[in-house]
Amino acid sequence: PTTPPPSSDGCSATLRTDNAWNSGFTATVTVTNDGDAPLSGWSADWAFSGDQRVVNGWNATVTQSGSSVHAVNAGYNGAVPAHGSTSFGFQGTGSAPGAPAITCTAR
């Protein structure tokens, strides 16, 4: 994983490919609260650089439009304590995406 970009919103996120095969992959995104106060919710946004498509996700609502992906916390993992983290995963088609820059927003 690459170092996440600094965030003014108090959170950051990184993507890790867990498994990859000829026509797809699974990945985990870890959302970290970089602040001193708890988060009550979060969202994560990134763009794939290739032909990747999200098939399904877990522990977040994950949607895709073109190459842009948007994920919002599930009802049970939006609260993240100060300096804590949570994660969500998804299955995709296409080649494994590497480590795209992710914009994390506290909600």
N, CA, C and O atoms as a GROMACS GRO file, in nm:
protein
  428
    1PRO      N    1   0.083  -0.121   0.000
    1PRO     CA    2   0.000   0.000   0.000
    1PRO      C    3   0.086   0.126   0.000
    1PRO      O    4   0.196   0.127   0.054
    2THR      N    5   0.034   0.228  -0.061
    2THR     CA    6   0.105   0.355  -0.062
    2THR      C    7   0.062   0.439   0.056
    2THR      O    8  -0.040   0.410   0.120
    3THR      N    9   0.139   0.542   0.086
    3THR     CA   10   0.104   0.633   0.194
    3THR      C   11  -0.017   0.714   0.151
    3THR      O   12  -0.015   0.773   0.043
    4PRO      N   13  -0.122   0.718   0.232
    4PRO     CA   14  -0.241   0.794   0.193
    4PRO      C   15  -0.210   0.943   0.191
    4PRO      O   16  -0.127   0.991   0.269
    5PRO      N   17  -0.278   1.017   0.102
    5PRO     CA   18  -0.258   1.161   0.102
    5PRO      C   19  -0.310   1.223   0.230
    5PRO      O   20  -0.404   1.171   0.290
    6PRO      N   21  -0.249   1.334   0.275
    6PRO     CA   22  -0.300   1.399   0.396
    6PRO      C   23  -0.443   1.445   0.374
    6PRO      O   24  -0.480   1.484   0.263
    7SER      N   25  -0.521   1.441   0.478
    7SER     CA   26  -0.662   1.478   0.467
    7SER      C   27  -0.694   1.590   0.564
    7SER      O   28  -0.653   1.587   0.680
    8SER      N   29  -0.769   1.688   0.514
    8SER     CA   30  -0.814   1.795   0.603
    8SER      C   31  -0.941   1.753   0.675
    8SER      O   32  -0.988   1.824   0.764
    9ASP      N   33  -0.996   1.638   0.637
    9ASP     CA   34  -1.122   1.593   0.694
    9ASP      C   35  -1.104   1.502   0.815
    9ASP      O   36  -1.202   1.456   0.872
   10GLY      N   37  -0.980   1.475   0.854
   10GLY     CA   38  -0.958   1.395   0.972
   10GLY      C   39  -0.954   1.246   0.950
   10GLY      O   40  -0.942   1.170   1.046
   11CYS      N   41  -0.962   1.200   0.824
   11CYS     CA   42  -0.951   1.057   0.799
   11CYS      C   43  -0.869   1.033   0.674
   11CYS      O   44  -0.853   1.122   0.590
   12SER      N   45  -0.817   0.912   0.664
   12SER     CA   46  -0.743   0.870   0.546
   12SER      C   47  -0.782   0.726   0.515
   12SER      O   48  -0.840   0.658   0.600
   13ALA      N   49  -0.750   0.680   0.394
   13ALA     CA   50  -0.787   0.545   0.356
   13ALA      C   51  -0.684   0.487   0.261
   13ALA      O   52  -0.623   0.558   0.181
   14THR      N   53  -0.665   0.356   0.270
   14THR     CA   54  -0.574   0.284   0.181
   14THR      C   55  -0.645   0.160   0.128
   14THR      O   56  -0.729   0.101   0.196
   15LEU      N   57  -0.608   0.120   0.006
   15LEU     CA   58  -0.665   0.002  -0.057
   15LEU      C   59  -0.556  -0.104  -0.069
   15LEU      O   60  -0.443  -0.075  -0.109
   16ARG      N   61  -0.590  -0.227  -0.034
   16ARG     CA   62  -0.500  -0.341  -0.046
   16ARG      C   63  -0.570  -0.450  -0.126
   16ARG      O   64  -0.682  -0.488  -0.092
   17THR      N   65  -0.507  -0.501  -0.230
   17THR     CA   66  -0.561  -0.615  -0.304
   17THR      C   67  -0.535  -0.741  -0.223
   17THR      O   68  -0.421  -0.771  -0.188
   18ASP      N   69  -0.642  -0.815  -0.194
   18ASP     CA   70  -0.630  -0.938  -0.116
   18ASP      C   71  -0.603  -1.059  -0.203
   18ASP      O   72  -0.517  -1.141  -0.172
   19ASN      N   73  -0.677  -1.070  -0.313
   19ASN     CA   74  -0.664  -1.182  -0.406
   19ASN      C   75  -0.686  -1.129  -0.547
   19ASN      O   76  -0.764  -1.036  -0.568
   20ALA      N   77  -0.617  -1.190  -0.643
   20ALA     CA   78  -0.636  -1.152  -0.783
   20ALA      C   79  -0.630  -1.278  -0.869
   20ALA      O   80  -0.555  -1.371  -0.839
   21TRP      N   81  -0.709  -1.280  -0.973
   21TRP     CA   82  -0.710  -1.390  -1.069
   21TRP      C   83  -0.729  -1.328  -1.206
   21TRP      O   84  -0.737  -1.206  -1.218
   22ASN      N   85  -0.737  -1.409  -1.310
   22ASN     CA   86  -0.740  -1.358  -1.448
   22ASN      C   87  -0.847  -1.255  -1.474
   22ASN      O   88  -0.823  -1.157  -1.545
   23SER      N   89  -0.965  -1.274  -1.418
   23SER     CA   90  -1.077  -1.185  -1.453
   23SER      C   91  -1.129  -1.103  -1.336
   23SER      O   92  -1.234  -1.040  -1.347
   24GLY      N   93  -1.057  -1.101  -1.222
   24GLY     CA   94  -1.110  -1.026  -1.109
   24GLY      C   95  -1.018  -1.021  -0.990
   24GLY      O   96  -0.904  -1.066  -0.995
   25PHE      N   97  -1.071  -0.966  -0.882
   25PHE     CA   98  -0.991  -0.946  -0.761
   25PHE      C   99  -1.083  -0.918  -0.643
   25PHE      O  100  -1.201  -0.885  -0.662
   26THR      N  101  -1.031  -0.930  -0.523
   26THR     CA  102  -1.096  -0.879  -0.403
   26THR      C  103  -0.998  -0.783  -0.337
   26THR      O  104  -0.877  -0.799  -0.346
   27ALA      N  105  -1.053  -0.682  -0.269
   27ALA     CA  106  -0.970  -0.580  -0.206
   27ALA      C  107  -1.032  -0.537  -0.074
   27ALA      O  108  -1.152  -0.550  -0.053
   28THR      N  109  -0.947  -0.486   0.014
   28THR     CA  110  -0.988  -0.430   0.142
   28THR      C  111  -0.944  -0.285   0.147
   28THR      O  112  -0.830  -0.253   0.114
   29VAL      N  113  -1.035  -0.197   0.189
   29VAL     CA  114  -1.002  -0.056   0.211
   29VAL      C  115  -1.008  -0.032   0.361
   29VAL      O  116  -1.108  -0.061   0.426
   30THR      N  117  -0.900   0.021   0.416
   30THR     CA  118  -0.893   0.055   0.558
   30THR      C  119  -0.909   0.205   0.573
   30THR      O  120  -0.833   0.282   0.515
   31VAL      N  121  -1.008   0.246   0.653
   31VAL     CA  122  -1.034   0.387   0.681
   31VAL      C  123  -0.981   0.414   0.822
   31VAL      O  124  -1.018   0.347   0.918
   32THR      N  125  -0.894   0.514   0.832
   32THR     CA  126  -0.831   0.549   0.960
   32THR      C  127  -0.873   0.689   1.003
   32THR      O  128  -0.868   0.783   0.924
   33ASN      N  129  -0.913   0.701   1.128
   33ASN     CA  130  -0.944   0.832   1.186
   33ASN      C  131  -0.812   0.893   1.231
   33ASN      O  132  -0.751   0.847   1.328
   34ASP      N  133  -0.767   0.998   1.162
   34ASP     CA  134  -0.640   1.063   1.194
   34ASP      C  135  -0.655   1.171   1.299
   34ASP      O  136  -0.556   1.231   1.341
   35GLY      N  137  -0.777   1.196   1.343
   35GLY     CA  138  -0.802   1.305   1.435
   35GLY      C  139  -0.810   1.263   1.580
   35GLY      O  140  -0.799   1.145   1.614
   36ASP      N  141  -0.828   1.363   1.666
   36ASP     CA  142  -0.838   1.341   1.810
   36ASP      C  143  -0.981   1.325   1.858
   36ASP      O  144  -1.005   1.303   1.977
   37ALA      N  145  -1.077   1.337   1.767
   37ALA     CA  146  -1.219   1.322   1.802
   37ALA      C  147  -1.276   1.204   1.723
   37ALA      O  148  -1.228   1.175   1.614
   38PRO      N  149  -1.376   1.136   1.776
   38PRO     CA  150  -1.436   1.024   1.703
   38PRO      C  151  -1.510   1.072   1.578
   38PRO      O  152  -1.559   1.185   1.572
   39LEU      N  153  -1.517   0.984   1.478
   39LEU     CA  154  -1.597   1.010   1.358
   39LEU      C  155  -1.734   0.948   1.379
   39LEU      O  156  -1.746   0.843   1.442
   40SER      N  157  -1.837   1.013   1.327
   40SER     CA  158  -1.971   0.954   1.332
   40SER      C  159  -2.007   0.888   1.200
   40SER      O  160  -2.108   0.818   1.191
   41GLY      N  161  -1.927   0.912   1.097
   41GLY     CA  162  -1.949   0.852   0.967
   41GLY      C  163  -1.835   0.891   0.874
   41GLY      O  164  -1.758   0.982   0.905
   42TRP      N  165  -1.825   0.822   0.761
   42TRP     CA  166  -1.717   0.849   0.666
   42TRP      C  167  -1.759   0.807   0.527
   42TRP      O  168  -1.853   0.729   0.508
   43SER      N  169  -1.689   0.860   0.429
   43SER     CA  170  -1.702   0.813   0.292
   43SER      C  171  -1.564   0.809   0.230
   43SER      O  172  -1.472   0.878   0.275
   44ALA      N  173  -1.548   0.727   0.127
   44ALA     CA  174  -1.420   0.712   0.058
   44ALA      C  175  -1.447   0.716  -0.092
   44ALA      O  176  -1.540   0.652  -0.142
   45ASP      N  177  -1.364   0.792  -0.164
   45ASP     CA  178  -1.381   0.808  -0.309
   45ASP      C  179  -1.248   0.787  -0.380
   45ASP      O  180  -1.144   0.835  -0.334
   46TRP      N  181  -1.251   0.715  -0.491
   46TRP     CA  182  -1.131   0.697  -0.572
   46TRP      C  183  -1.173   0.669  -0.716
   46TRP      O  184  -1.291   0.647  -0.744
   47ALA      N  185  -1.075   0.669  -0.805
   47ALA     CA  186  -1.099   0.637  -0.946
   47ALA      C  187  -1.006   0.524  -0.987
   47ALA      O  188  -0.887   0.526  -0.958
   48PHE      N  189  -1.062   0.425  -1.055
   48PHE     CA  190  -0.981   0.319  -1.113
   48PHE      C  191  -0.913   0.373  -1.238
   48PHE      O  192  -0.969   0.459  -1.308
   49SER      N  193  -0.794   0.324  -1.268
   49SER     CA  194  -0.722   0.371  -1.386
   49SER      C  195  -0.742   0.279  -1.506
   49SER      O  196  -0.696   0.311  -1.616
   50GLY      N  197  -0.810   0.167  -1.486
   50GLY     CA  198  -0.829   0.072  -1.595
   50GLY      C  199  -0.974   0.034  -1.612
   50GLY      O  200  -1.065   0.116  -1.593
   51ASP      N  201  -0.996  -0.093  -1.647
   51ASP     CA  202  -1.130  -0.143  -1.677
   51ASP      C  203  -1.199  -0.207  -1.557
   51ASP      O  204  -1.294  -0.283  -1.574
   52GLN      N  205  -1.153  -0.179  -1.438
   52GLN     CA  206  -1.208  -0.243  -1.319
   52GLN      C  207  -1.353  -0.200  -1.294
   52GLN      O  208  -1.391  -0.085  -1.318
   53ARG      N  209  -1.433  -0.296  -1.246
   53ARG     CA  210  -1.572  -0.270  -1.209
   53ARG      C  211  -1.600  -0.336  -1.075
   53ARG      O  212  -1.560  -0.451  -1.054
   54VAL      N  213  -1.667  -0.265  -0.985
   54VAL     CA  214  -1.708  -0.322  -0.857
   54VAL      C  215  -1.829  -0.412  -0.880
   54VAL      O  216  -1.928  -0.370  -0.940
   55VAL      N  217  -1.820  -0.536  -0.834
   55VAL     CA  218  -1.930  -0.632  -0.847
   55VAL      C  219  -2.017  -0.629  -0.722
   55VAL      O  220  -2.140  -0.623  -0.731
   56ASN      N  221  -1.955  -0.633  -0.606
   56ASN     CA  222  -2.029  -0.624  -0.480
   56ASN      C  223  -1.933  -0.579  -0.370
   56ASN      O  224  -1.811  -0.589  -0.384
   57GLY      N  225  -1.990  -0.530  -0.261
   57GLY     CA  226  -1.909  -0.483  -0.149
   57GLY      C  227  -1.968  -0.531  -0.018
   57GLY      O  228  -2.083  -0.576  -0.014
   58TRP      N  229  -1.890  -0.523   0.088
   58TRP     CA  230  -1.936  -0.559   0.221
   58TRP      C  231  -1.878  -0.460   0.322
   58TRP      O  232  -1.769  -0.407   0.304
   59ASN      N  233  -1.953  -0.438   0.427
   59ASN     CA  234  -1.920  -0.344   0.534
   59ASN      C  235  -1.919  -0.198   0.489
   59ASN      O  236  -1.864  -0.112   0.558
   60ALA      N  237  -1.979  -0.170   0.373
   60ALA     CA  238  -1.999  -0.034   0.322
   60ALA      C  239  -2.093  -0.044   0.203
   60ALA      O  240  -2.109  -0.151   0.145
   61THR      N  241  -2.156   0.067   0.168
   61THR     CA  242  -2.232   0.075   0.044
   61THR      C  243  -2.137   0.128  -0.062
   61THR      O  244  -2.093   0.242  -0.055
   62VAL      N  245  -2.105   0.044  -0.161
   62VAL     CA  246  -2.006   0.080  -0.263
   62VAL      C  247  -2.077   0.092  -0.397
   62VAL      O  248  -2.142  -0.002  -0.443
   63THR      N  249  -2.063   0.210  -0.461
   63THR     CA  250  -2.124   0.233  -0.592
   63THR      C  251  -2.016   0.281  -0.688
   63THR      O  252  -1.912   0.333  -0.647
   64GLN      N  253  -2.043   0.262  -0.817
   64GLN     CA  254  -1.947   0.303  -0.919
   64GLN      C  255  -2.018   0.367  -1.035
   64GLN      O  256  -2.124   0.320  -1.078
   65SER      N  257  -1.961   0.476  -1.087
   65SER     CA  258  -2.010   0.543  -1.207
   65SER      C  259  -1.889   0.570  -1.295
   65SER      O  260  -1.803   0.652  -1.260
   66GLY      N  261  -1.881   0.502  -1.409
   66GLY     CA  262  -1.761   0.512  -1.491
   66GLY      C  263  -1.644   0.454  -1.413
   66GLY      O  264  -1.652   0.342  -1.362
   67SER      N  265  -1.535   0.528  -1.403
   67SER     CA  266  -1.420   0.481  -1.326
   67SER      C  267  -1.424   0.526  -1.181
   67SER      O  268  -1.342   0.483  -1.100
   68SER      N  269  -1.519   0.615  -1.146
   68SER     CA  270  -1.527   0.671  -1.011
   68SER      C  271  -1.603   0.580  -0.916
   68SER      O  272  -1.713   0.534  -0.947
   69VAL      N  273  -1.544   0.556  -0.799
   69VAL     CA  274  -1.605   0.469  -0.698
   69VAL      C  275  -1.631   0.552  -0.573
   69VAL      O  276  -1.549   0.635  -0.532
   70HIS      N  277  -1.748   0.529  -0.512
   70HIS     CA  278  -1.789   0.600  -0.390
   70HIS      C  279  -1.835   0.496  -0.289
   70HIS      O  280  -1.918   0.411  -0.320
   71ALA      N  281  -1.781   0.502  -0.169
   71ALA     CA  282  -1.819   0.410  -0.062
   71ALA      C  283  -1.860   0.491   0.061
   71ALA      O  284  -1.795   0.589   0.096
   72VAL      N  285  -1.969   0.448   0.125
   72VAL     CA  286  -2.020   0.512   0.247
   72VAL      C  287  -2.032   0.405   0.354
   72VAL      O  288  -2.071   0.291   0.326
   73ASN      N  289  -1.996   0.442   0.476
   73ASN     CA  290  -2.000   0.346   0.586
   73ASN      C  291  -2.135   0.276   0.597
   73ASN      O  292  -2.239   0.331   0.560
   74ALA      N  293  -2.132   0.155   0.650
   74ALA     CA  294  -2.254   0.084   0.687
   74ALA      C  295  -2.303   0.143   0.819
   74ALA      O  296  -2.228   0.215   0.886
   75GLY      N  297  -2.425   0.114   0.856
   75GLY     CA  298  -2.480   0.169   0.980
   75GLY      C  299  -2.403   0.129   1.104
   75GLY      O  300  -2.405   0.201   1.204
   76TYR      N  301  -2.337   0.015   1.099
   76TYR     CA  302  -2.270  -0.038   1.217
   76TYR      C  303  -2.121  -0.006   1.225
   76TYR      O  304  -2.058  -0.040   1.325
   77ASN      N  305  -2.061   0.058   1.123
   77ASN     CA  306  -1.917   0.087   1.132
   77ASN      C  307  -1.882   0.231   1.097
   77ASN      O  308  -1.768   0.261   1.061
   78GLY      N  309  -1.980   0.320   1.107
   78GLY     CA  310  -1.953   0.462   1.082
   78GLY      C  311  -1.879   0.530   1.195
   78GLY      O  312  -1.798   0.620   1.171
   79ALA      N  313  -1.906   0.487   1.317
   79ALA     CA  314  -1.839   0.547   1.433
   79ALA      C  315  -1.698   0.488   1.444
   79ALA      O  316  -1.681   0.368   1.465
   80VAL      N  317  -1.599   0.575   1.430
   80VAL     CA  318  -1.459   0.532   1.439
   80VAL      C  319  -1.393   0.616   1.548
   80VAL      O  320  -1.392   0.738   1.539
   81PRO      N  321  -1.338   0.552   1.652
   81PRO     CA  322  -1.278   0.629   1.761
   81PRO      C  323  -1.154   0.706   1.713
   81PRO      O  324  -1.097   0.674   1.609
   82ALA      N  325  -1.116   0.806   1.789
   82ALA     CA  326  -0.995   0.882   1.758
   82ALA      C  327  -0.877   0.787   1.739
   82ALA      O  328  -0.853   0.699   1.822
   83HIS      N  329  -0.806   0.804   1.629
   83HIS     CA  330  -0.688   0.725   1.595
   83HIS      C  331  -0.720   0.577   1.574
   83HIS      O  332  -0.629   0.493   1.575
   84GLY      N  333  -0.848   0.544   1.557
   84GLY     CA  334  -0.889   0.406   1.530
   84GLY      C  335  -0.909   0.385   1.381
   84GLY      O  336  -0.888   0.476   1.301
   85SER      N  337  -0.950   0.265   1.345
   85SER     CA  338  -0.975   0.236   1.204
   85SER      C  339  -1.086   0.133   1.190
   85SER      O  340  -1.123   0.064   1.285
   86THR      N  341  -1.138   0.126   1.069
   86THR     CA  342  -1.236   0.026   1.030
   86THR      C  343  -1.205  -0.012   0.886
   86THR      O  344  -1.121   0.053   0.823
   87SER      N  345  -1.269  -0.113   0.834
   87SER     CA  346  -1.240  -0.152   0.697
   87SER      C  347  -1.365  -0.204   0.628
   87SER      O  348  -1.463  -0.242   0.692
   88PHE      N  349  -1.360  -0.203   0.495
   88PHE     CA  350  -1.464  -0.263   0.413
   88PHE      C  351  -1.396  -0.330   0.294
   88PHE      O  352  -1.280  -0.303   0.265
   89GLY      N  353  -1.470  -0.415   0.228
   89GLY     CA  354  -1.412  -0.487   0.116
   89GLY      C  355  -1.505  -0.488  -0.003
   89GLY      O  356  -1.622  -0.453   0.006
   90PHE      N  357  -1.449  -0.529  -0.116
   90PHE     CA  358  -1.530  -0.542  -0.237
   90PHE      C  359  -1.465  -0.641  -0.332
   90PHE      O  360  -1.345  -0.670  -0.325
   91GLN      N  361  -1.548  -0.693  -0.422
   91GLN     CA  362  -1.503  -0.780  -0.529
   91GLN      C  363  -1.516  -0.702  -0.658
   91GLN      O  364  -1.615  -0.631  -0.678
   92GLY      N  365  -1.417  -0.715  -0.745
   92GLY     CA  366  -1.422  -0.644  -0.871
   92GLY      C  367  -1.384  -0.732  -0.988
   92GLY      O  368  -1.325  -0.839  -0.970
   93THR      N  369  -1.418  -0.687  -1.107
   93THR     CA  370  -1.375  -0.753  -1.230
   93THR      C  371  -1.264  -0.670  -1.292
   93THR      O  372  -1.249  -0.552  -1.262
   94GLY      N  373  -1.187  -0.734  -1.379
   94GLY     CA  374  -1.074  -0.666  -1.442
   94GLY      C  375  -0.947  -0.696  -1.364
   94GLY      O  376  -0.946  -0.781  -1.275
   95SER      N  377  -0.841  -0.626  -1.400
   95SER     CA  378  -0.712  -0.648  -1.334
   95SER      C  379  -0.710  -0.580  -1.198
   95SER      O  380  -0.782  -0.483  -1.175
   96ALA      N  381  -0.626  -0.631  -1.108
   96ALA     CA  382  -0.614  -0.571  -0.974
   96ALA      C  383  -0.573  -0.425  -0.988
   96ALA      O  384  -0.490  -0.392  -1.073
   97PRO      N  385  -0.631  -0.335  -0.906
   97PRO     CA  386  -0.616  -0.192  -0.928
   97PRO      C  387  -0.489  -0.127  -0.874
   97PRO      O  388  -0.472  -0.007  -0.893
   98GLY      N  389  -0.400  -0.200  -0.808
   98GLY     CA  390  -0.287  -0.132  -0.745
   98GLY      C  391  -0.335  -0.056  -0.624
   98GLY      O  392  -0.424  -0.104  -0.552
   99ALA      N  393  -0.279   0.060  -0.599
   99ALA     CA  394  -0.316   0.138  -0.480
   99ALA      C  395  -0.355   0.280  -0.522
   99ALA      O  396  -0.272   0.371  -0.516
  100PRO      N  397  -0.480   0.299  -0.564
  100PRO     CA  398  -0.522   0.433  -0.606
  100PRO      C  399  -0.527   0.530  -0.488
  100PRO      O  400  -0.546   0.489  -0.374
  101ALA      N  401  -0.510   0.658  -0.518
  101ALA     CA  402  -0.526   0.761  -0.414
  101ALA      C  403  -0.673   0.765  -0.376
  101ALA      O  404  -0.760   0.771  -0.462
  102ILE      N  405  -0.701   0.763  -0.247
  102ILE     CA  406  -0.839   0.763  -0.197
  102ILE      C  407  -0.862   0.890  -0.117
  102ILE      O  408  -0.782   0.926  -0.031
  103THR      N  409  -0.972   0.957  -0.146
  103THR     CA  410  -1.013   1.073  -0.068
  103THR      C  411  -1.110   1.026   0.038
  103THR      O  412  -1.217   0.973   0.007
  104CYS      N  413  -1.074   1.044   0.164
  104CYS     CA  414  -1.160   1.006   0.275
  104CYS      C  415  -1.224   1.133   0.332
  104CYS      O  416  -1.156   1.233   0.353
  105THR      N  417  -1.353   1.127   0.357
  105THR     CA  418  -1.426   1.242   0.410
  105THR      C  419  -1.502   1.201   0.535
  105THR      O  420  -1.578   1.104   0.534
  106ALA      N  421  -1.480   1.274   0.643
  106ALA     CA  422  -1.556   1.251   0.766
  106ALA      C  423  -1.695   1.307   0.746
  106ALA      O  424  -1.712   1.414   0.690
  107ARG      N  425  -1.797   1.232   0.794
  107ARG     CA  426  -1.936   1.277   0.777
  107ARG      C  427  -2.000   1.291   0.914
  107ARG      O  428  -2.117   1.328   0.924
   0.00000   0.00000   0.00000
